[in-house]
Amino acid sequence: MVVGLCTVELFMAGSQSLKDKRQVLHSLKDRLRGKFNLSIAEVDGQDLWQRAVLSMACVANDGGHVNQVLDQALNTIRGMPAVEVVRTQLELL
């Protein structure tokens, strides 16, 4: 069994309130869960308007598959105009 953990720090320049930020993150998390079957949560920056840290987890029996799924999820995040990826960290356990 291989567990992949990807942590992504995001910047949302267009967010003017926590409500704006939550709307963007809710949409992003729903899209990632539906498309890639990931577990995803905001793990830091909950009280900041324009920054968020998301962690995504994927479990499979093949490390290559886990890496591929998390890379595709990162590409989906990078393709969203409302967010800018500041930093990423990928671990396979």
Protein Blocks (a to p, Z undefined) as FASTA:
>chain_A
ZZdddddddddfklcbfklmmmmmmmmmmmmmmmnopacddfehklpfkbccdddddddf
bfklmmmmmmmmmmmmmmpmkbccfbdcdddZZ
